[in-house]
Amino acid sequence: MQGHQGRRAVHTRYLRRGKGLRYPRSTLSRVAKPWELAMADEFEDHFALIRGLLHSIAQVRKVLRKHQALERSTLKAKYDLYDAADARQQSRDMTDGPWE
């Protein structure tokens, strides 16, 4: 089937996933042919594992972003303290007068 500008048209249909990481057989049976359903059952177990891994990776990335933000803010606060201490020391040096 030809689509826009001579490209092949891709037809998709949204499938509601169940509460877990698998698509329920009942959902798949509404859109799949019998031979597709048998294949889908077999591969859905593998895809559920992959979805679980992707979920874990997403959680790790989320925690890592939070950690990086905390690290940046802590580092900024540290340098702000150093700058303030340096400024105080410089102002003392200016008011102390010559050492000689």
N, C-alpha and C positions, 0 to 999 in steps of 0.2 A: 504494500500500500504506500503510495507516494504522499508525502506531506509538503510542507512549505519549502519552496525553492528546490524541489526535486529530492529532498532527503526522505529517508524512510520514516514514517510516522511511528512513534512509540505510544502504545496504549497501556495505561496503568490503571489499576483500581485499588483504592485504599482498602486495606484489610485491618480490622481491629484486632490488636493482640490481646491475649488474655492477661491475667494478673501476673503470670510468671514471665519467663523469657521465651516461651514457645507460642506459636500461633496455634490456637485450638483446631483440632481436626474438623470440628463443625464449621468453623470459619472457612477453612481451606476447601471443604467439600462443596460449598456454595459456588466456588469459582473454578475449581479444578476438574479436569476430566479424570475418570477412574485411574488411568495409568499414571497421570500426573500426581494424583493423590498418594499413590503407593510410594512414588519417588519422593514426594514432599515429606511424607512421614519419616522416611529414612534420613533425609538430610536435615530435617527440622531439629533432630537431636543434636547434630553437629553445630547447626546455627545457634541453637540455644546456648551451647558452651561458648561459642564465639561472642555472643551478646553478653554473657556473664563476664568474660574477660574484658570486653570493651567498657562495660560498666565499672569494673574495678579500676581500669586505667583512667577513666574519667574522674573517679573519686580521688585517685592519687594526684592527678594533675590539679584538681581543685585545691587539695591540701597544700600542694607545692606552691601554687600561686599565693595562697594565704601566707605561707611561710616566707616567701620572697618579699612580700609586701611588709611583713613584720621586720624582716631583716633590714630592708631599706630604711624603714622608719627608725629602727634602733641605731643604725649606722649614722643617719642624719642627726639624731639627737646626740650621739657621741661627739660628732664633729662640731655641733653647735656648742656643746659644753667646752670643748677644746678652744674654740674661737672666743668664747666669753672669757675663759681663764686667760688666754693670751692677751685679750684686750685689757683686762684688769691689770695684768702684769706690765703692759706697756704704759698704762696711765700712771702706775706707781713709779715706774722708771723715770717718767717725765717730771714727776713732782718731787722726787728724792733729791735732785740736784747732783752736782758733780761728786764723784768719789774721791777726788784728789784732795 
